[in-house]
Amino acid sequence: MTPATGISIIEAGALISPNEVLVRLLVVEDDRGIQEFLKRALLEAGYQVDVAANAKSAETLAAEGIHDAMIVDLGLPDLDGLDLIARMRSQGNSAPVLILSARRSVDERVRGLERGGDDYLTKPFAFAELLARVRNMLRRATPTQAESLKLRVADLELDLARREARRAGETLQLTPQEFSLLEYLVRNAGRVVTRTMILDHVWRMRIDPATNVVDVHIYRLRSKVDRDGARPLIHTIRGVGYVLKEV
């Protein structure tokens, strides 16, 4: 079974942030097709993703304490997903959990939430809904956690959990690729980054440095971030690259 998707799926070697991305998800799913689908789609949406095909692997990964949220299927081959969630909770893991299951009854959903799940989504599902539920779980994180998922420069704010950017309180309509490019610039605020650095860190694939793909995307991004007479934040350093800073 392959769930319906609300976004396109990209091929290998695609965009999205490197190791700096703060939001990391653990997907626990034994169905290979769904597992690969979720990994690729969540990567495209801008998240780092680890996957586990069984409870044993999931426990090992979860014990590292590096995941901001988890997506857990209940029909695992070596342990019921609810028992896995309960064990992780008993071990002190408080990361929010979205349960995936073909079990549709109200009693099953209630049981899932009572055993430590934070939300419940039945199969088949639309990826757009899954993504919205993940974002909502991250939004409900503790104040300290929520604050760590935000970046600010001047009046520009990036909400990494929701993958949203705002300038002077107004939401910017960015594509996933534009958001990742802006995130990289913000993380390096005040530092000049070359086109090669941007290609390596945002696209994560080898492209001829002479290509104008970076310039084109910077142009589009600047038209959204620095529009309507706002004080410019994205600056071109001729012959070198770009820098995001307040001047």
C-alpha positions in Angstrom: 0.0 0.0 0.0 1.3 3.4 -0.9 -0.3 6.4 0.8 -1.6 9.4 -1.2 0.9 12.3 -1.2 0.3 16.0 -1.0 3.8 16.8 -2.4 6.0 15.6 -5.2 8.8 13.2 -4.5 12.3 14.1 -5.6 15.0 11.8 -6.8 18.2 11.0 -5.0 20.8 13.7 -4.6 18.2 16.3 -3.9 18.1 19.5 -1.9 17.7 20.1 1.8 19.9 21.0 4.6 22.9 19.1 5.8 23.9 18.2 9.3 22.9 21.6 10.7 19.2 21.0 10.5 17.8 20.9 14.0 14.6 18.9 13.4 15.4 15.2 13.3 12.7 12.5 13.0 12.7 8.8 13.6 10.4 6.7 11.4 9.6 3.2 12.7 7.9 1.3 9.9 8.5 -2.3 8.6 6.7 -1.8 5.3 9.6 -1.1 2.9 7.5 0.9 0.5 5.9 3.2 3.1 9.3 3.5 4.9 11.0 4.7 1.7 8.1 7.0 0.8 8.1 8.7 4.2 11.9 9.1 4.2 12.0 10.7 0.8 9.0 12.9 1.4 10.1 14.1 4.8 13.6 14.9 3.5 12.0 17.0 0.8 10.0 18.8 3.4 13.2 19.7 5.1 13.7 17.2 8.0 16.5 14.9 8.8 15.2 11.4 8.9 16.4 8.1 10.5 14.5 4.9 9.8 14.0 1.6 11.7 12.3 -1.5 10.4 11.7 -3.1 13.8 11.4 -2.3 17.5 14.9 -3.4 18.3 16.5 -1.0 15.9 14.1 1.7 16.9 15.0 1.4 20.6 18.7 1.6 19.7 18.2 4.8 17.7 15.8 6.3 20.2 18.2 5.8 23.0 20.6 8.3 21.4 18.1 11.0 22.4 18.6 13.0 19.3 15.1 12.9 17.7 12.7 15.8 18.0 9.7 13.5 17.1 8.9 10.0 16.1 6.5 8.3 13.7 5.8 4.8 14.8 3.8 2.1 13.0 2.0 -0.3 15.4 2.4 -3.5 13.3 6.1 -4.2 13.8 7.4 -7.7 13.3 9.2 -8.1 16.7 7.0 -6.1 19.1 3.7 -4.3 19.1 4.3 -0.6 18.4 2.3 0.4 21.6 4.7 -1.7 23.7 7.6 -0.1 22.0 6.3 3.4 22.8 5.6 2.4 26.4 9.2 1.1 26.8 10.7 4.2 25.3 8.6 6.3 27.7 9.7 4.2 30.7 13.3 4.9 29.6 12.7 8.6 29.8 12.3 9.4 26.1 9.8 12.2 25.9 9.9 13.0 22.1 6.4 13.3 20.7 5.1 10.3 18.9 2.8 10.1 15.9 1.2 6.6 15.7 0.5 5.1 12.3 -1.9 2.2 12.2 -4.5 0.4 10.2 -6.5 0.0 13.4 -9.4 2.4 13.1 -11.6 1.9 16.1 -12.1 4.6 18.7 -10.9 2.2 21.4 -7.7 1.5 19.5 -7.0 5.2 19.1 -7.7 6.0 22.7 -5.5 3.1 23.8 -2.7 4.4 21.6 -2.8 7.8 23.2 -3.0 6.4 26.7 0.1 4.3 26.1 2.2 7.3 25.3 1.3 8.4 21.7 0.8 12.1 21.1 -1.3 11.7 17.9 -2.8 9.0 15.9 -3.2 8.6 12.1 -4.8 5.7 10.3 -3.7 4.1 7.1 -4.0 4.8 4.2 -3.1 8.5 4.8 -2.3 11.6 2.8 1.2 12.8 3.4 0.0 16.4 3.7 -2.0 15.4 6.8 0.9 13.5 8.3 3.2 16.5 7.8 0.6 18.8 9.4 0.4 16.5 12.4 4.1 16.3 12.8 4.4 20.1 12.7 1.6 20.4 15.2 3.4 18.0 17.6 6.6 20.0 17.3 4.7 23.2 18.0 3.3 21.7 21.2 6.9 21.1 22.4 8.0 22.6 25.7 8.9 26.3 25.5 12.6 25.6 25.7 12.4 23.0 22.9 10.1 25.3 20.8 12.6 28.2 21.1 15.5 26.0 20.0 13.6 25.4 16.8 13.6 29.1 15.8 16.3 31.2 14.2 16.3 35.1 14.1 18.2 37.8 12.4 16.8 41.3 12.7 13.1 41.1 12.0 13.5 37.8 10.1 12.4 34.7 11.9 12.6 31.0 10.8 10.4 28.4 12.5 12.2 25.1 11.8 9.4 23.0 13.2 6.8 24.5 10.9 9.2 25.2 8.0 8.0 28.8 7.9 9.7 32.1 7.6 8.4 35.5 8.7 9.7 39.0 8.1 8.3 41.7 10.4 5.6 39.3 11.4 4.5 38.6 7.9 4.7 35.0 6.6 6.9 34.6 3.5 5.6 32.2 0.9 8.7 30.1 0.3 9.2 26.8 -1.5 10.9 24.0 0.5 14.1 24.7 -1.5 13.9 28.5 -0.8 13.4 27.8 2.9 16.5 25.6 3.0 18.6 28.2 1.2 17.4 30.9 3.6 18.0 28.6 6.6 21.6 28.1 5.4 22.1 31.9 5.0 20.6 32.6 8.4 22.8 30.0 10.2 25.8 31.7 8.6 24.5 35.2 9.3 27.4 37.7 8.9 29.6 35.2 7.2 30.2 35.3 3.4 29.2 32.0 1.8 30.4 31.1 -1.7 28.3 29.6 -4.4 30.1 26.3 -4.1 29.4 26.2 -0.3 25.7 26.8 -1.0 25.6 24.1 -3.6 27.3 21.6 -1.3 25.1 22.4 1.8 21.7 23.2 0.3 21.6 20.9 -2.8 24.0 18.3 -1.4 25.0 17.3 -4.9 27.8 18.1 -7.2 26.9 20.8 -9.8 29.3 22.8 -12.0 30.1 25.8 -9.8 29.8 27.9 -13.0 26.0 27.2 -13.1 23.7 30.1 -12.3 21.3 28.0 -10.2 22.4 29.7 -7.0 22.1 33.2 -8.4 18.6 32.4 -9.8 17.4 31.1 -6.4 19.0 33.9 -4.5 17.2 36.4 -6.8 13.9 34.7 -6.1 14.5 34.5 -2.4 15.6 38.2 -2.2 12.4 39.2 -3.9 10.5 37.7 -1.1 12.7 38.5 1.9 13.7 42.0 1.0 10.5 43.2 -0.7 8.3 46.2 -0.2 11.1 48.6 0.8 12.3 46.4 3.7 15.9 47.0 4.9 18.0 44.5 2.7 19.3 41.5 4.5 20.6 39.4 1.6 23.7 41.0 0.1 25.9 40.0 -2.9 29.6 40.0 -2.4 30.8 40.5 -6.0 33.0 37.7 -7.2 32.7 35.8 -3.9 29.2 34.9 -2.9 26.5 36.1 -0.6 26.0 37.1 3.0 22.9 37.6 5.1 23.3 40.5 7.6 21.7 43.6 8.9 23.5 46.8 7.9 
